[in-house]
Amino acid sequence: MQRKAYASGIAALLAVLLAGCTGASGDGGTTDDSNPGDTGTASPAAEPGRYRTLPEPCTAVGEGTLDELLPGIRQIADEEQRERAYEGTPTSTFDTDRKVGCRWKVDSRDATDHLLVDFERVVSYDNAVSDDSQAEQLFAEQEAAAHLPEPTTTESAAAGSTPAGGASAAPSGSPSDSPSGSPSGSPSTTPTELRPRVLEDLGDEAFLDDELSSSGSTAKQRTVTVAFRTSNVIVTIEYVEQPAAVGVVPDSGEMQDRAQKLASRLADSLSG
């Protein structure tokens, strides 16, 4: 009788223990492996940029535009040489999905003209940083490297008064005699509206730089750079002219106007 009572007691104890385990897992309670603070969802990735591809750079500039920026191209008598001049030369790149460019160089009786068009598609590899934000940061670094002069009070008040790609407010025959925006140049010799500056109404942000070489024994070379950003693509135009004769200074207003018009056309083609 004692053995039966002892066995019955053990069976009852096991029944209670099993019932307790079942209740703990079936009444909505938490288990040892659960984490009350873990929602099971990851932070959303930053938005990708608008552009996934880049245009073909050597066909991005039409023949009419090349005629305007490179006047000597129409002076090439040989038809095959003229066609090759229009085609341009692609720049070297390791990843055409990320960076492409094209160069043109044409000699004429009056000057040698160079044109470079560069497209860069920015991709962020940080899930917390969008492609646009990464491109914005890179563009800010590019603008800082240009060392644009601080805008004057008059410039600040008139910002946006000259549309990008439109004719400059200065007469086309008012060249600068010193490197615009360079430490050695005298700002007083450069009309205010032709100084290196931030541009309005071109892409999401843009700037223009204008430099004149200081070499005294050779013809002075002018370099006009227009750069702009549209979403996660940065476009840079470099337009260079070196006159054939010593003492001739390339026309700042004319070169800036041509470069801005090209930039405006490229911005429109990207947005289309």
Residue, then its C-alpha position, 0 to 999 in steps of 0.5 A: m500500500q505504501r508503494k502504491a501511494y508513493a507512485s501515485g504521488i510521483a505521478a501527480l507531481l509530474a502532471v503538475l509540472l507538465a501542466g505548468c510548462t504547457g501553460a507558460s508556452g500557450d498563455g501568450g507569455t514570453t520564452d527565454d529566447s525572446n527579446p521584448g525590444d526587438t521588432g524584427t525590422a531593419s532601418p530602411a535603406a536610403e533612396p537611390g539616385r535618379y540616374r542608373t546610367l550615363p549618356e554617351p559623352c562623345t555624342a552628347v554635344g551636337e555638331g552645331t554646338l561644336d562649331e560654336l565652341l571650336p571655330g576651327i573645326r569648320q576650317i578643316a579642309d579634309e572631310e575625313q579629318r573634320e569628321r574625326a574632329y567632330e567625333g572627339t576622343p573618349t577619356s580613359t575610365f575604369d568603369t563606364d557605368r560610373k564615369v565617362g568623358c570626351r575631349w575635343k581639340v581643334d587648331s585654327r588660324d587664330a587660336t587652339d581650342h580644347l573642350l572636355v565634357d565629363f559625366e560622373r554618376v555617384v553611388s553611395y555604398d552607405n545604406a544611411v546615405s542616399d546617392d543624392s546626398q553623396a553626390e552633394q558632398l562630392f560637388a561641395e568638395q569640387e566647388a571648394a577646390a575651385h576657390l571661388p571668390e566671396p560674392t560682393t553685396t551687389e552680387s548677392a542681391a543680384a543672384g539669379s538675375t542672369p539665367a544659366g546658359g543665357a548671354s552674360a550681362a557684360p558686352s562680349g568684347s570685355p575680356s579680363d586681363s588677369p586670372s579671375g578668382s586667382p590669388s594673383g589676379s586683381p578683382s577690380t580688372t574683372p567685371t563683377e558679372l564675369r567673376p567665378r561664381v555660383l550659378e542659379d537655375l542650372g541643375d540642382e546646383a552649379f558654379l563657374d570658374d574662369e582662369l587666365s594663365s599668367s605666363g608672360s612670354t606666350a599667348k595667355q590661355r583662358t580656362v572656363t569651367v562650368a560644373f553642375r549637379t543633377s540628382n546623383v550625376i555631376v557634369t563638368i565642362e572645361y573649355v580652354e582657348q589659347p590664341a595663336a598670337v602673343g598679347v591676345v587675350p581670350d574673351s571671357g564673356e564670350m567663352q563663359d556664354r558658350a560654356q553656359k549654353l552647353a551646360s544648359r543643353l546637357a542639363d536639359s538632355l539629362s532631365g528629358 
